[in-house]
């Protein structure tokens, strides 16, 4: 039983041997996690309170970071104010961490004895959280939920990513998936039907060629030194050709397979052969390469367009009545399509909420966690992207063509490999593609070199 297990605290040296975080991602794990020591049972609820307690909420909302973040920040402030009004015996103190360092801080602070309470976490890093034990087991609290409440969340692969055996260390706040956003007006100008966007990769490539003209690129992608490269671009093409990035049986990287070679060749050809994707995609940032460029009219199609950007399309006027979702939601200047690969699969994930192992008030922290995932609160959380609760999908607000395409994308979505060394896998793959694209290194040999280097260091976990 999970309650009888002992948490193995990693020393700093052990932690570094497991692997530094490097490029942290917001991942999903629908597969079985690597075998690891699970956290011990969560502490018992605090005794009756005689005075208000303060719990800390570790978040990543920076209103200056991007257009979407200001909406997230406003949501956070409203959640804190509303919760404190409802529960005056509990104060909530937000604490900000960079989005790509928040998981790292949770683990390092656990080792350093620095206390937190409610924390956002990245699903594909749950294997590492399980191994380190910096999150409590939420199962004793979740057992108090009605069965319908559990089922409302457990359909999501994000739920499964935070579960190992009978231990649950995270609860999803939404479902993030990706699609291809496209300009309906540019489709019309190019003689393409905006109501019948590409469904296959060949159709997508031909459309990209027709749409590339002047200052407009037909197909925006991002191949920079970032975790987005493996998640939103390389992996979907590997899956398209029938391959995998990592083998759960051998726990070895497999991205240099024939499927990996074909995937890298597609990426190379988009930039240098077909010239439908700008060379600038090799650098910069994912947000600029896709969101900013699409909103500015520099892209006719933006591959890897996240559901967390729906609010930005609404604000720009490209769609109407879609955020918050309404039955009258319509695609105006822009539309979306399911990623046109053989499986139609894009990386799918979401932020999870967990409780730090060093929390002194886990019962109060869980009360706040439950408040945050209430239907009325998740409904207009911008970074939820799409509903984590299955019951919400049956509502009239999500029956529009726009949201039904997002639902199809979410159902076809896939996680990143549940290896403890996922950050290193993301770093390695991004560096490999950089060498191929920048130095025009031979594809098969370069992939094999980087795969061998990763396996020599990290295979087996």
C-alpha positions in Angstrom: 0.0 0.0 0.0 1.1 3.5 -0.7 0.6 4.5 2.9 3.4 2.1 3.9 6.0 3.4 1.6 9.0 5.4 2.7 10.0 8.5 0.8 13.6 8.5 -0.4 14.9 12.1 -0.2 17.5 12.7 -2.8 20.7 14.5 -1.9 21.8 17.4 -4.2 24.3 15.0 -5.8 21.6 12.4 -6.4 19.3 15.0 -7.8 21.8 16.2 -10.3 22.5 12.6 -11.3 18.8 12.1 -12.0 19.1 15.1 -14.3 18.9 18.9 -14.1 15.7 20.4 -15.3 17.0 22.5 -18.2 14.0 23.0 -20.5 10.9 22.4 -18.4 7.7 21.6 -20.2 4.0 21.5 -19.6 3.6 17.8 -20.3 1.2 15.0 -20.3 1.7 11.4 -19.4 -1.0 9.0 -20.4 1.5 6.1 -20.1 2.7 4.2 -17.0 5.4 6.2 -15.2 8.8 4.8 -14.5 9.0 2.7 -11.3 9.9 5.0 -8.4 9.3 5.4 -4.7 6.0 7.1 -4.2 5.3 9.9 -1.7 4.1 8.9 1.7 0.4 9.4 2.6 -0.6 13.0 3.0 -0.6 14.6 6.5 -3.8 14.6 8.5 -6.0 17.8 8.3 -5.0 20.5 10.6 -6.8 20.8 14.0 -9.5 23.4 14.5 -8.1 26.8 13.7 -7.9 29.5 16.3 -6.7 32.2 14.0 -6.3 32.5 10.2 -3.6 30.5 8.6 -1.7 31.5 5.5 -1.1 29.2 2.6 1.2 29.9 -0.3 0.1 29.5 -3.9 3.1 29.0 -6.3 2.0 30.4 -9.8 3.6 31.5 -13.0 1.4 34.4 -14.1 3.4 37.4 -15.3 1.1 40.0 -17.0 4.1 41.5 -18.8 5.2 38.2 -20.3 2.5 37.9 -23.0 -1.0 39.1 -23.9 -2.6 35.9 -22.6 -0.8 36.2 -19.2 -2.6 39.4 -18.2 -5.9 37.4 -18.3 -4.3 34.6 -16.2 -3.1 37.2 -13.7 -6.5 38.8 -13.4 -8.0 35.3 -12.9 -5.5 34.6 -10.1 -6.3 37.8 -8.3 -10.0 37.2 -8.5 -9.6 33.6 -7.2 -7.6 34.7 -4.2 -10.1 37.5 -3.3 -13.1 35.3 -3.8 -11.7 32.4 -1.8 -10.6 34.6 1.1 -14.1 36.2 1.2 -15.6 32.7 1.4 -13.1 31.3 3.8 -11.9 34.2 6.0 -10.0 31.7 8.2 -7.5 31.1 5.4 -5.2 33.7 3.8 -3.7 33.0 0.4 -0.2 34.4 -0.5 0.7 34.1 -4.2 4.3 33.5 -4.9 5.7 33.9 -8.5 8.1 31.6 -10.3 9.1 31.5 -13.9 6.8 29.1 -15.7 9.8 26.9 -16.9 11.4 26.8 -13.4 8.4 26.1 -11.2 8.8 22.3 -11.1 12.5 22.7 -10.4 11.9 25.1 -7.5 9.5 22.7 -6.0 12.0 19.9 -5.9 15.0 22.0 -4.8 13.0 23.8 -2.2 11.8 20.5 -0.8 15.4 19.4 -0.4 16.3 22.8 1.1 13.4 22.7 3.6 11.6 25.7 2.0 7.9 25.3 2.5 5.1 25.8 -0.1 1.5 24.8 -0.2 -0.5 24.7 -3.5 1.7 24.5 -6.6 1.3 24.3 -10.3 3.2 21.4 -11.9 4.1 20.0 -15.3 2.6 16.6 -16.2 5.5 15.1 -18.1 7.7 15.8 -15.1 5.6 13.8 -12.7 8.0 10.9 -13.0 10.6 13.0 -11.4 8.2 14.4 -8.8 7.3 10.8 -7.9 10.9 9.8 -7.5 11.8 12.8 -5.4 8.6 12.9 -3.3 8.1 16.7 -3.1 4.3 16.4 -3.6 1.9 14.8 -1.1 -0.5 11.9 -2.0 -3.9 13.5 -2.6 -5.7 10.2 -2.6 -7.0 10.5 1.1 -8.7 13.7 0.1 -9.9 12.6 -3.3 -11.5 9.5 -1.7 -14.0 11.9 -0.1 -15.3 13.0 -3.5 -18.4 11.6 -5.0 -17.7 9.1 -7.8 -19.1 11.4 -10.4 -16.6 14.1 -9.4 -13.7 11.7 -9.9 -15.0 10.5 -13.3 -15.4 14.1 -14.4 -11.6 14.5 -14.2 -10.2 11.0 -14.7 -11.1 10.7 -18.4 -8.2 13.1 -19.1 -4.8 11.7 -19.8 -3.5 14.6 -17.7 -5.1 12.9 -14.7 -3.3 9.6 -15.5 0.0 11.4 -15.9 -0.1 12.4 -12.2 -1.0 8.9 -11.0 1.2 5.9 -10.2 -0.2 2.8 -8.8 -2.7 4.0 -6.2 -1.1 7.4 -5.6 -2.4 10.6 -7.1 -0.1 13.7 -6.8 -1.8 16.1 -9.1 -5.2 17.2 -10.5 -5.6 18.8 -13.9 -6.8 22.3 -14.4 -7.7 21.8 -18.1 -6.6 20.1 -21.3 -4.0 21.9 -23.4 -3.8 20.6 -27.0 -2.6 22.1 -30.2 -4.0 22.6 -33.7 -3.2 24.4 -36.8 -4.7 28.0 -36.9 -5.2 29.4 -40.4 -6.3 32.6 -42.0 -9.7 32.1 -43.7 -9.3 35.3 -45.7 -5.9 34.2 -47.0 -7.4 30.8 -48.0 -10.0 32.6 -50.1 -7.4 34.8 -51.8 -5.4 31.7 -52.7 -8.4 29.9 -54.1 -8.6 27.5 -51.2 -11.9 26.6 -49.4 -11.7 28.0 -45.8 -14.5 25.6 -44.8 -12.5 22.6 -46.0 -9.0 23.0 -44.6 -6.3 20.3 -45.2 -6.9 16.9 -43.6 -3.6 15.2 -44.7 0.0 16.2 -44.6 0.2 16.3 -48.4 -2.8 18.6 -48.6 -1.3 20.8 -46.0 2.0 21.1 -47.8 0.3 22.0 -51.1 -1.8 24.6 -49.3 1.4 26.1 -47.7 3.0 26.5 -51.1 -0.1 28.3 -52.5 -0.3 30.5 -49.5 3.4 31.6 -49.4 3.7 34.9 -51.1 5.2 38.3 -50.4 5.7 38.8 -46.7 3.4 35.9 -45.8 4.7 32.4 -45.0 2.4 29.5 -45.8 3.2 27.4 -42.7 4.6 28.7 -39.5 6.6 26.3 -37.3 9.2 26.6 -34.5 12.5 24.8 -34.4 14.4 26.8 -31.9 16.4 25.6 -28.8 13.3 24.9 -26.8 11.1 22.1 -25.5 8.4 23.2 -28.0 10.5 21.8 -30.8 10.2 18.2 -29.7 6.7 18.5 -28.4 4.9 20.4 -31.2 6.9 19.8 -34.3 9.3 16.8 -34.2 7.1 14.4 -32.2 4.0 14.8 -34.4 6.0 14.0 -37.5 7.7 11.0 -35.8 4.2 9.8 -34.9 3.0 10.5 -38.4 5.6 8.1 -39.8 4.8 5.4 -37.2 7.7 6.0 -34.7 8.2 6.9 -31.1 10.6 9.1 -29.3 11.4 6.7 -26.4 10.7 3.0 -25.7 9.0 2.4 -22.4 10.1 -1.3 -22.4 13.9 -0.6 -22.8 13.7 2.9 -21.5 15.9 4.0 -24.4 15.6 6.9 -26.8 14.4 5.9 -30.3 14.1 9.2 -32.1 16.9 8.2 -34.6 14.7 5.5 -36.1 13.5 5.6 -39.8 10.5 7.5 -38.6 12.7 10.1 -36.9 14.9 10.5 -40.0 11.8 11.1 -42.1 10.4 13.6 -39.6 13.7 15.6 -39.5 13.8 15.6 -43.4 10.2 17.0 -43.5 11.3 19.8 -41.1 14.5 20.5 -43.1 12.6 20.6 -46.4 10.0 23.1 -45.1 12.7 25.6 -44.6 15.2 24.9 -47.4 13.5 23.0 -50.1 9.8 24.1 -50.2 10.6 27.4 -48.5 7.2 27.7 -46.9 8.5 28.1 -43.4 10.9 31.0 -42.6 14.5 30.4 -41.6 13.7 32.6 -38.5 11.8 29.5 -37.2 15.2 28.1 -36.2 15.7 30.7 -33.5 13.6 33.2 -31.4 10.8 32.0 -29.2 7.8 29.8 -29.8 5.3 32.6 -28.8 6.8 35.0 -31.3 7.2 32.4 -34.1 3.6 31.3 -33.9 1.2 33.5 -31.9 2.7 36.9 -32.6 3.4 36.1 -36.2 0.0 34.7 -36.8 -1.8 37.7 -35.2 0.4 40.1 -37.2 -0.6 38.5 -40.5 2.9 37.0 -41.3 1.6 33.4 -41.3 -1.3 31.9 -43.3 -1.1 28.8 -41.1 0.4 28.4 -37.7 1.2 24.8 -36.7 1.3 24.0 -33.0 -1.3 26.7 -32.1 -2.2 26.2 -28.5 -5.7 26.1 -27.0 -4.3 28.5 -24.4 -4.2 31.1 -27.2 -7.9 31.0 -27.9 -8.3 34.2 -25.8 -5.8 36.0 -28.0 -7.8 35.1 -31.1 -10.9 36.5 -29.4 -9.1 39.7 -28.4 -7.8 40.2 -31.9 -11.3 39.8 -33.3 -10.3 36.7 -35.4 -13.1 34.7 -33.7 -16.2 35.9 -31.9 -18.0 34.6 -28.8 -15.5 31.9 -28.3 -13.9 33.0 -25.1 -15.5 32.5 -22.7 -17.2 29.8 -24.8 -20.7 30.5 -26.1 -23.0 28.7 -28.3 -22.7 31.6 -30.8 -19.0 31.0 -31.2 -17.9 31.7 -34.8 -14.7 31.6 -36.8 -14.3 34.9 -38.6 -10.9 35.9 -39.9 -9.2 32.8 -38.5 -10.1 29.1 -38.1 -8.5 26.0 -36.7 -8.0 22.5 -38.0 -6.9 19.3 -36.4 -3.2 18.7 -37.0 -3.2 17.1 -40.5 -1.0 14.0 -39.9 -1.9 10.3 -40.1 -2.9 10.0 -36.4 -4.0 13.6 -36.1 -2.0 13.7 -32.9 -0.5 16.7 -31.2 1.1 17.0 -27.8 -1.7 17.3 -25.2 -1.2 18.4 -21.6 -2.3 20.9 -19.0 -1.1 22.5 -15.8 -1.8 20.4 -12.7 -2.3 21.4 -9.1 -0.5 19.7 -6.3 0.3 20.2 -2.7 3.9 20.5 -1.6 5.2 17.8 0.8 6.4 20.5 3.3 3.0 22.2 3.5 2.0 22.8 7.2 -1.6 23.2 6.2 -2.4 20.5 3.7 -6.2 20.3 4.5 -6.5 24.1 4.0 -4.4 23.8 0.8 -6.6 21.1 -0.5 -9.7 23.2 0.2 -8.1 26.0 -1.9 -7.2 23.4 -4.6 -10.8 22.2 -4.7 -12.0 25.8 -5.0 -9.8 26.4 -8.0 -11.1 23.4 -9.9 -14.7 24.2 -9.3 -16.6 24.3 -12.6 -17.4 28.0 -12.4 -13.8 28.8 -11.7 -12.1 26.6 -14.3 -14.6 27.8 -16.9 -12.9 31.2 -17.5 -9.3 30.2 -16.5 -7.4 31.2 -19.7 -4.6 28.7 -19.3 -7.0 25.8 -18.8 -7.4 26.0 -22.5 -10.1 23.4 -22.8 -12.3 21.8 -20.1 -10.7 19.4 -17.7 -14.2 18.3 -16.7 -15.9 16.0 -19.1 -19.3 17.2 -18.1 -18.5 20.7 -19.5 -18.1 19.3 -23.0 -21.8 18.4 -23.2 -22.9 22.0 -22.6 -24.2 24.1 -25.5 -21.3 26.5 -25.2 -19.0 23.8 -26.6 -21.1 22.5 -29.5 -19.8 25.0 -32.0 -17.7 23.8 -35.0 -14.7 25.6 -33.4 -14.8 23.8 -30.1 -15.7 20.4 -31.7 -12.5 20.6 -33.6 -10.6 21.3 -30.4 -12.3 18.3 -28.7 -11.3 16.1 -31.6 -7.7 17.4 -31.3 -7.8 16.7 -27.5 -9.1 13.1 -28.0 -6.4 12.4 -30.5 -3.7 14.1 -28.4 -0.7 12.3 -27.0 1.8 12.8 -24.2 5.5 13.1 -24.1 7.5 10.1 -23.0 7.2 9.4 -19.2 10.9 9.2 -18.6 12.5 10.7 -15.5 14.9 12.3 -17.9 12.4 14.0 -20.2 14.0 17.4 -19.9 17.3 16.0 -21.1 15.5 14.3 -23.9 13.9 17.6 -25.0 17.2 19.4 -24.8 19.0 16.7 -26.7 16.4 16.6 -29.5 16.3 20.4 -29.9 20.1 20.6 -30.0 20.2 17.8 -32.6 17.7 19.6 -34.9 19.6 22.8 -34.4 22.8 21.1 -35.8 20.8 19.7 -38.7 19.1 23.0 -39.6 21.9 25.5 -38.8 24.9 23.5 -39.9 23.1 21.4 -42.4 24.5 18.2 -40.9 23.6 14.8 -42.3 20.3 13.9 -40.9 20.5 10.1 -40.1 24.0 10.3 -38.7 23.3 13.3 -36.6 20.2 11.8 -35.1 22.1 8.6 -34.3 24.9 10.6 -32.7 22.6 12.5 -30.3 20.5 9.4 -29.6 23.6 7.4 -28.6 24.7 10.3 -26.4 21.4 10.4 -24.5 21.2 6.7 -24.1 24.7 6.5 -22.8 23.8 8.9 -20.0 20.1 8.3 -19.3 18.9 4.9 -20.6 17.1 2.8 -18.1 15.0 5.5 -16.3 
